[in-house]
Amino acid sequence: MQETEAVWLVRVQNGDQQAFTHIVEAYQKPVYNLCYRMLNNAEDAEDAAQETFLRAYRSINQFDHSRQFSTWLLSIAAHYCIDQIRKNRMTIISLEDQPNQEIPDKLPGPESTLSKREEQDRMRLLLEKLNPTDRAAVIMYYWYNYSYNEIAQSLSLSESAVKSRLHRARKEMARLWISQQNKLIPAERKRYESPVF
């Protein structure tokens, strides 16, 4: 933990609301990104991020300084998102309304942009089909580079359960991807099979 972050946490625990503003500024992007990847909706992600910070502020005195603060904070976000997914299990999410969250380094041509967007949308759909805890584990492992131990702490699982969930999720996503590939018409299939440079 950075020294300034440790100071902010102590100040927040002593009732300094301004110090919490620094924490929000430092972590708003990672919290929002996790929520967005979990919920696949920009507005829901904003609401979830706000709720995460509210819950963190209310529970800040329970924070154990021997843990990494980012792990603790993102676990609050992940648990909240898992609850929201379970509550809204039957809600249909439109991917058309979602902004593209990634800004490319180089401006690709329109065909390349469309292909990349389609692949991102297909990946989001695959993630949606996973159960919420598996989805959280996949996102934390592949997008945030969390260790098995960090994921286990965040999701209240054992390390072996995390490994098992990741293995199962990878197999399920691969099966779904192949199933989708087989449904594509030959021209589309060729576009996804050949790499775009």
Order of alpha helices (4+ residues) and beta strands (2+ residues): alpha-alpha-alpha-alpha-alpha-alpha-alpha-alpha-alpha
